[in-house]
Amino acid sequence: MEFGSWTNGLSWGASNAYDNYYLATPYIKGIQEGKYSTKELDEKVRRVLRLFYRTTMNPDKPHGFLCSDQHYATAKQVAEEGIVLLKNKKNVLPIDVKKAKKVLVVGENAIKMMTVGGGSSSLKVQKEILPLDGLKARLSKEGISVDYARGYVGDVITFTVNVKNVGKRAGAEVVQLYIHDVKSSIDRPYKELKGFQKIYLQPGDNKDVNITIQKDALSYYDEATASWKAEAGLFEALVGNAADNLKLKKTFELK
């Protein structure tokens, strides 16, 4: 049910849409008509009262506190033990940190805040660690880089450039990746920004920057078919720190 709409999603409604849930007014009506007994209802009420007696109504209940290290440790344990492995092709998991050099994480849930729900499902947390951030923090200790792609990966390309701070002061730089369709059947911008990454370096330091794109980054919207299309052919990857300062170029082909 869409929040704010009536139970049937159309025009019919009552003073409160929640009254029409199966265990609300229809359930009461079923008891009154003799369709159901009160056995199940009594048991449900008994469970609620039992919880009240053991918590809020208990005069000897201990005073607790929120957001403690123990809470976070328990939350971490619950998350770890609640993971369900649906597929493990070629036994890539667990990751062999002695052999792996790069890991690609795919999917919206890797960067989605799970505590931001609606109504009673919304939580106000002191801190939340995204799966992608957790993987980066853990694997970086082993010298393993982590790339991310939001959607399904069919054709993935990763561009790697080495950035060095040749100045005398620490500073940040934004590496930008543009894509140029060498021969398109429609009019497209000469270059389109498809990825970027900010890096911070101390004087004299250098580091590899990885920017990953997938097939949809090469696509255009076809009005005739109302769909996205990626034409086979040559493309150019243009890399620099500004749209008018793209000093690196690499040609690749989409088949």
ABEGO torsion letter per residue (X at the ends): XBBGBBAAGBABBBABAAAABAABAAAAAAAAAGABBAAAAAAAAAAAAAAAAABAABAABBBBBBGBAAAAAAAAAAAAAABBBABBBGGAOBBBAAABABBBBBEAAAABBAABBBEAABBBBABBBBAAAAAAAAAAAAGBBBBBBABBBABBBBBBBBBBBABABBBBBBBBBBBBBABBABBBBABBBABBBBBBBBBGBBBBBBBBBBAAAABBBBAAAGBBBBBBEBBBBBBBABAABBABBBBBBBX
